[in-house]
Amino acid sequence: MKSITINGSKRESVGKKSTKALRNAEMVPCVMYGENEPMHFAAKELDFSKLVYTPNAHTVVIKTEDGEYNAVLQDIQFHPVSDRILHVDFYQLNEGKEISMNIPVVVEGAAPGVLNSGGALILNKRKLRVRALPKNLPDFIVADISGLELGNKLYTSQLAAEEYSFLHPDNTVVCQVKISRASIKDVAEEGAEEGAEEGAEATEQAAE
């Protein structure tokens, strides 16, 4: 999995006054949790753009004056009005310990139910939560829809891999091909036309 580097400075004070001063300076107060004591630091708000405002999943390399730390984004708080980042929590990675993370789903292939039967592809899960060792975390989960006919569903059990496990039931629907509204309308119109034709034929026969 690709990593994004965040350059941080350790915080000596974590009170409200210092936190407000950081935000006024366009800095974000952060905490990294792990097996040791939590580490409080601050980083430039601009440095989070590639980590937060993207559908992709990344690990993080946090660089401070004390060294480098591998981590993952655990939680983030936004201002309810301005949508600015208020606070970020990280979790330090341990190469020998599994972690849980949301991974984006990437659809590949063409579904026959869409191409040939006029169905509509519905993506039920844009992200799936997986559990794995840090080195086995995938950049994305591939959902191959090339075998989906009209009415078919793709389940998490069909996307299983040895490197990681899903934190979802096996019958969780990732995507499916449903009959589209346009197709439903066409079927209804065809039924109405057939009904009208049958009615006309019955009238003619009665007249004869």
C-alpha positions in Angstrom: 0.0 0.0 0.0 1.2 3.5 -0.8 2.2 5.9 2.0 1.8 9.6 2.4 4.3 11.5 4.5 3.2 13.9 7.2 5.8 16.2 8.7 4.9 17.0 12.3 6.2 18.8 15.4 5.8 17.4 18.8 3.5 19.4 21.1 4.7 20.4 24.6 1.3 21.8 25.6 -2.1 20.3 24.8 -4.5 22.8 26.4 -7.3 24.6 24.6 -5.3 27.8 24.3 -2.4 26.1 22.5 -4.8 24.2 20.3 -6.6 27.3 19.2 -3.2 29.0 18.5 -2.3 26.0 16.3 -5.5 26.2 14.3 -5.1 29.9 13.8 -1.7 29.1 12.3 -3.3 26.6 9.9 -1.9 23.7 11.8 -3.8 20.6 12.9 -3.4 19.1 16.4 -2.9 15.3 16.1 -2.4 12.3 18.4 -0.8 9.0 17.5 -1.8 6.0 19.6 0.0 2.7 19.9 1.6 0.3 22.3 3.4 3.2 24.1 2.1 6.5 25.4 0.1 8.6 22.9 2.3 11.1 21.0 0.8 14.6 20.6 2.0 16.5 17.6 0.9 19.1 15.1 1.1 19.2 11.3 0.3 21.7 8.5 -3.4 21.4 7.4 -2.3 21.5 3.7 -0.3 18.2 4.3 -3.5 16.3 4.8 -5.1 17.0 1.4 -3.8 13.9 -0.3 -4.7 11.7 2.7 -8.2 13.0 3.5 -9.7 14.3 0.3 -9.2 11.1 -1.7 -11.2 7.8 -2.2 -7.9 5.9 -2.1 -6.5 4.2 1.0 -3.0 5.0 2.3 -0.7 4.3 5.2 1.1 7.3 6.7 4.7 8.0 7.6 4.8 10.6 10.4 8.1 12.4 10.6 9.0 14.4 13.8 12.2 15.6 15.4 12.3 12.2 17.2 12.1 10.0 14.2 9.7 8.4 11.7 6.6 6.4 12.6 4.4 4.2 10.3 0.7 4.7 11.1 -2.8 4.7 9.7 -5.5 7.3 9.9 -7.9 6.3 12.7 -10.3 9.2 13.1 -10.7 12.8 11.9 -12.9 15.7 13.1 -14.2 18.5 10.9 -15.6 21.9 11.8 -19.4 21.6 11.3 -19.6 24.9 9.3 -16.2 25.6 7.6 -15.4 21.9 7.2 -11.8 22.6 8.2 -9.9 19.8 9.9 -10.0 20.2 13.7 -8.2 17.1 14.9 -6.7 13.8 13.6 -6.0 10.5 15.4 -3.5 8.0 14.1 -2.7 4.5 15.1 0.9 3.3 15.0 1.6 0.2 12.9 3.3 -2.9 14.2 4.5 -5.1 11.4 3.7 -8.2 13.3 0.2 -7.1 14.4 -2.9 -7.1 12.2 -4.9 -4.0 11.9 -8.4 -3.1 10.5 -8.8 -0.6 7.6 -11.4 0.5 5.1 -10.3 -0.3 1.5 -11.9 1.1 -1.6 -13.7 -1.3 -4.1 -12.7 -1.0 -7.8 -15.0 -2.5 -10.4 -13.5 -4.3 -13.3 -15.1 -6.0 -16.3 -18.4 -5.7 -18.1 -21.6 -7.3 -16.8 -23.6 -9.2 -19.4 -26.7 -8.3 -17.4 -26.0 -4.6 -18.2 -24.7 -5.0 -21.8 -27.2 -7.6 -23.1 -30.2 -7.3 -20.8 -30.5 -3.6 -20.1 -29.8 -3.9 -16.4 -28.3 -1.4 -14.1 -25.1 -2.0 -12.0 -25.6 -1.1 -8.4 -22.5 -0.7 -6.2 -23.6 -1.5 -2.7 -20.2 -1.2 -1.0 -17.7 1.5 -2.1 -15.4 0.4 0.6 -14.8 -2.8 2.5 -13.3 -3.2 6.0 -10.4 -5.7 6.0 -8.1 -7.1 8.6 -4.4 -7.8 7.7 -0.8 -7.4 8.6 0.4 -3.9 7.5 2.5 -5.4 4.7 -0.6 -7.2 3.3 -3.0 -4.3 3.2 -4.2 -3.9 -0.4 -4.5 -0.6 -2.2 -8.0 -1.6 -3.4 -10.4 -4.6 -3.6 -11.1 -5.8 -7.2 -14.8 -6.6 -7.9 -14.9 -8.5 -11.2 -18.4 -8.1 -12.6 -17.8 -9.9 -15.9 -20.0 -12.8 -14.8 -23.0 -10.9 -13.5 -26.2 -11.5 -15.4 -29.5 -9.7 -14.7 -30.5 -10.3 -11.1 -27.0 -11.6 -10.0 -25.1 -10.4 -7.0 -21.5 -10.4 -6.0 -20.7 -11.3 -2.4 -17.7 -10.7 -0.2 -17.2 -14.4 0.0 -16.4 -14.3 -3.7 -13.6 -11.7 -3.2 -11.8 -13.6 -0.4 -8.0 -13.5 -0.4 -5.3 -15.3 1.7 -3.5 -12.0 2.6 -6.5 -10.4 4.4 -9.9 -11.2 5.8 -13.1 -9.2 5.5 -14.9 -7.9 8.6 -18.2 -8.4 6.9 -20.6 -11.4 6.8 -19.9 -13.7 3.8 -23.3 -12.8 2.3 -22.6 -9.1 2.2 -23.6 -7.8 -1.2 -20.8 -5.8 -2.8 -22.6 -5.1 -6.1 -25.5 -6.4 -8.2 -27.2 -6.0 -11.5 -30.9 -4.9 -11.2 -33.5 -4.3 -13.9 -33.4 -0.6 -14.7 -36.3 1.8 -14.5 -36.2 2.3 -18.2 -36.5 -1.5 -18.7 -39.5 -1.7 -16.3 -41.1 1.2 -18.2 -40.6 -0.6 -21.5 -42.0 -3.9 -20.1 -45.1 -2.0 -18.8 -45.6 -0.2 -22.1 -45.2 -3.5 -24.0 -47.8 -5.1 -21.7 -50.2 -2.2 -22.2 -49.8 -2.4 -26.0 -50.4 -6.1 -26.0 -53.4 -5.7 -23.8 -54.8 -3.0 -26.2 -54.2 -5.3 -29.2 -55.9 -8.2 -27.6 -58.9 -6.0 -26.6 -59.2 -4.8 -30.2 -59.1 -8.3 -31.6 -61.8 -9.4 -29.1 -64.0 -6.5 -30.2 -63.5 -7.4 -33.9 -64.4 -11.0 -33.2 -67.5 -10.0 -31.3 -68.6 -7.8 -34.2 -68.2 -10.6 -36.7 
